[in-house]
Amino acid sequence: MVPWLSPDAPFPPVERALGASSGAPGLLAASADLLPSRLVDAYRHGIFPWYSDGQPVLWWSPDPRMILRPDEFKVSPSLRKTLKRVLRDPAWEIRVDNDFAAVMRACANAPRHGQRGTWITADVIDAYSSLHRIGDAHSIETWLDGQRVGGLYGVSIGKMFFGESMFASVTDASKIALAALVAHLRRNGVELIDCQQNTAHLASLGGREIARKAFIAHVRATVGAQALGWRFDKQVLADWIGQGHADNSPVPTL
């Protein structure tokens, strides 16, 4: 039985989440509220919300957990060329927190293969926007010719980044934002990005699964660290790639 959480009730231990043989592996609890304080507490314990419009708020802690280590981020030859073009061409910009809610709305409207609708409802946008206002959620945005063409958002607590969603209206625009995020997190000593659940797209970028026990141990060890600064532009990407390198020189595999 999945417990129903009253507004002040703590989350149960993640080990009580439904197992692989259930119809909803990783489901831990349900509630009616999606308050910012509840969200922060969830992430600090390796838990995230995911549910459809009309459902109660469903809280998850799957085992295994999909993660991406910044030093394992894969840069394909085509993305390598794109990143160098982004650095050379002033028409390309990388902005941070330019319009957090707009990035969430773009993610909500992005088509997903095999999915109908979105879990990023108006209530979810309001809740995460509240986290953004207190400095716990951020957007990394790719702009071309003054138009937002891609980006991502997630939750940042201590030296832990919890990725939520990405979108792109131009080829590789979300990957450019992710590369900028990876470069920023590497610079700040962040060793792991939470990707929640396994997808082929994340695996192609270097994501992999680890045991929930190892994931939770890492979260506990890092969420208490000093918060990251989030004032950066594409120079952070230039510092990683090495803007002075020749076009045929290799980009480090992150």
C-alpha positions as a printed Julia matrix, in Angstrom:
254×3 Matrix{Float64}:
  0.0    0.0     0.0
  1.4    3.38   -1.02
  1.06   5.8     1.93
 -0.93   9.02    1.63
  1.01  11.96    3.07
 -0.74  14.63    5.09
  0.73  18.15    4.7
  3.09  17.77    7.65
  3.91  14.07    7.27
  7.52  13.12    6.43
  8.4   10.92    3.5
  8.78   7.22    4.27
 12.23   5.68    3.78
 12.99   5.27    0.08
 13.53   1.55    0.64
  9.74   1.26    1.0
  9.16   2.27   -2.63
  7.4   -0.32   -4.77
  9.7   -2.9    -6.28
 10.39  -4.06   -9.81
  7.62  -6.68   -9.71
  4.94  -4.06   -9.04
  3.01  -2.12  -11.64
  4.74   1.11  -10.58
  8.34   0.38   -9.58
  9.81   3.21   -7.55
  6.49   4.7    -6.4
  6.95   5.74   -2.78
  4.02   7.92   -1.68
  1.16  10.17   -2.77
 -0.09  13.51   -1.53
 -2.4   16.37   -2.39
  0.2   19.1    -1.98
  3.18  20.26   -4.06
  4.48  22.93   -1.73
  8.01  24.3    -2.25
  9.03  23.03    1.2
  7.81  19.56    0.28
  9.71  19.68   -3.02
 12.99  20.7    -1.39
 12.6   17.98    1.25
 11.91  15.43   -1.5
 15.03  16.27   -3.49
 17.17  16.25   -0.37
 16.06  12.63    0.12
 16.45  11.51   -3.5
 12.7   11.67   -4.23
 10.92  13.44   -7.09
  7.3   14.07   -8.16
  5.89  12.7   -11.39
  2.19  12.38  -12.15
 -0.46  13.2   -14.75
 -3.0   15.98  -14.65
 -5.97  14.88  -12.53
 -3.91  12.47  -10.41
 -2.69  13.1    -6.88
  0.96  14.09   -6.55
  2.95  10.87   -6.88
  6.42  10.69   -5.32
  9.11   8.37   -6.73
 12.49   6.91   -5.83
 13.33   4.25   -8.44
 16.0    1.59   -8.14
 18.23   1.73  -10.12
 18.54   5.49  -10.69
 19.6    7.1   -13.98
 22.46   9.56  -13.58
 24.95  11.46  -15.7
 28.41  12.16  -14.37
 29.75  15.38  -15.89
 33.1   13.72  -16.54
 31.32  11.0   -18.56
 29.29  13.32  -20.81
 29.68  12.18  -24.42
 30.34  14.72  -27.16
 29.73  13.36  -30.66
 31.74  14.73  -33.59
 28.68  16.61  -34.87
 27.99  18.16  -31.46
 31.67  19.06  -31.16
 31.41  21.08  -34.39
 28.18  22.69  -33.24
 29.68  23.79  -29.92
 32.63  25.41  -31.65
 30.25  27.2   -34.01
 28.24  28.43  -31.02
 31.4   29.9   -29.52
 32.42  31.65  -32.74
 29.04  33.06  -33.75
 27.61  35.94  -31.66
 24.13  35.03  -32.92
 24.28  32.12  -30.47
 23.88  32.86  -26.76
 23.64  30.8   -23.61
 21.58  32.48  -20.92
 20.83  31.36  -17.38
 17.53  32.06  -15.65
 16.42  34.5   -18.35
 12.82  33.28  -18.02
 12.55  30.14  -15.92
  8.79  29.69  -16.28
  9.01  30.09  -20.07
 11.53  27.24  -20.23
  9.18  25.06  -18.2
  6.3   25.89  -20.52
  8.44  25.05  -23.55
  9.37  21.72  -21.97
  5.69  21.04  -21.28
  4.81  21.67  -24.93
  7.69  19.67  -26.39
  6.54  16.46  -28.14
  7.68  13.25  -26.43
  7.84   9.99  -28.34
  5.27   7.55  -26.98
  3.75  10.11  -24.57
  0.5   12.01  -24.65
  0.16  15.18  -22.63
  2.63  16.32  -19.99
  3.13  16.18  -16.26
  4.37  19.79  -16.32
  1.02  21.34  -15.48
  0.29  24.9   -14.4
  0.51  23.82  -10.74
  3.9   22.2   -11.36
  5.17  25.34  -13.09
  4.0   27.43  -10.13
  5.7   25.11   -7.63
  9.05  25.0    -9.4
  8.9   28.73  -10.1
  8.7   29.17   -6.33
 11.89  27.13   -5.99
 13.46  29.3    -8.67
 12.62  32.46   -6.75
 14.41  31.17   -3.66
 17.45  30.08   -5.7
 16.92  26.31   -5.73
 15.87  25.86   -9.38
 17.52  27.16  -12.54
 17.17  27.21  -16.31
 19.96  27.06  -18.88
 18.77  28.46  -22.2
 20.09  28.36  -25.78
 19.29  31.46  -27.88
 19.77  32.01  -31.61
 19.21  35.38  -33.28
 17.39  36.64  -30.19
 15.03  33.66  -29.96
 14.99  30.96  -27.3
 15.51  27.72  -29.24
 16.33  25.22  -26.51
 17.05  24.73  -22.88
 16.63  22.73  -19.71
 15.72  23.25  -16.09
 16.4   21.49  -12.84
 16.88  21.77   -9.1
 20.25  22.68   -7.59
 20.87  21.98   -3.91
 24.4   22.09   -2.54
 26.67  20.25   -4.98
 23.86  18.19   -6.46
 21.91  18.97   -9.64
 18.59  17.24  -10.28
 17.71  17.47  -13.97
 14.03  17.76  -14.82
 13.34  18.35  -18.52
 14.78  19.67  -21.8
 13.39  21.04  -25.04
 14.73  22.05  -28.45
 13.14  23.73  -31.45
 16.46  23.74  -33.34
 18.73  20.71  -33.78
 21.1   20.2   -30.83
 19.79  23.28  -28.95
 19.05  21.27  -25.8
 22.42  19.5   -26.06
 24.16  22.88  -26.2
 22.41  23.86  -22.97
 23.35  20.53  -21.41
 26.99  20.96  -22.45
 27.02  24.41  -20.83
 25.5   22.94  -17.67
 28.08  20.14  -17.62
 30.92  22.63  -18.02
 29.53  24.78  -15.19
 29.06  21.82  -12.86
 32.56  20.48  -13.59
 34.0   23.89  -12.77
 32.16  23.84   -9.43
 33.06  20.28   -8.44
 29.63  18.73   -8.98
 30.12  15.03   -9.67
 26.64  13.79  -10.52
 23.47  14.93  -12.31
 20.26  13.14  -11.44
 18.39  12.05  -14.57
 15.7   10.11  -12.69
 14.76   7.37  -15.19
 16.5    5.58  -18.03
 15.97   6.77  -21.61
 17.89   5.95  -24.78
 18.54   9.65  -25.33
 20.21  10.08  -21.93
 22.21   6.89  -22.42
 23.52   8.23  -25.74
 24.88  11.26  -23.88
 26.68   9.16  -21.27
 23.93   8.59  -18.74
 23.84   5.28  -16.89
 22.08   3.58  -14.03
 23.42   3.18  -10.52
 21.93   1.46   -7.5
 19.53   3.6    -5.47
 21.61   2.99   -2.35
 24.67   4.55   -4.01
 22.61   7.43   -5.36
 21.07   8.24   -1.98
 24.48   8.1    -0.31
 25.81  10.63   -2.82
 22.82  12.93   -2.35
 23.22  12.88    1.42
 26.92  13.72    1.1
 26.44  16.66   -1.27
 23.17  18.52   -0.62
 24.59  20.19    2.49
 27.41  21.87    0.58
 27.46  25.58   -0.22
 25.07  26.55   -3.0
 26.53  27.13   -6.47
 26.67  30.5    -8.14
 24.61  30.74  -11.33
 25.99  33.83  -13.06
 27.6   32.57  -16.25
 27.3   32.73  -20.03
 28.85  30.77  -22.88
 32.33  31.73  -21.67
 32.07  28.8   -19.28
 31.65  26.58  -22.32
 34.61  28.27  -24.03
 36.78  27.61  -20.97
 35.89  23.92  -21.13
 36.33  23.41  -24.87
 39.28  25.75  -25.22
 38.29  28.56  -27.51
 41.81  28.92  -28.88
 41.98  25.31  -30.13
 42.04  24.63  -33.84
 38.77  23.43  -35.34
 40.19  19.94  -35.83
 41.43  19.61  -32.27
 39.51  17.23  -29.98
 37.02  18.44  -27.43
 37.53  16.69  -24.1
 35.04  13.93  -23.41
 33.27  15.11  -20.29
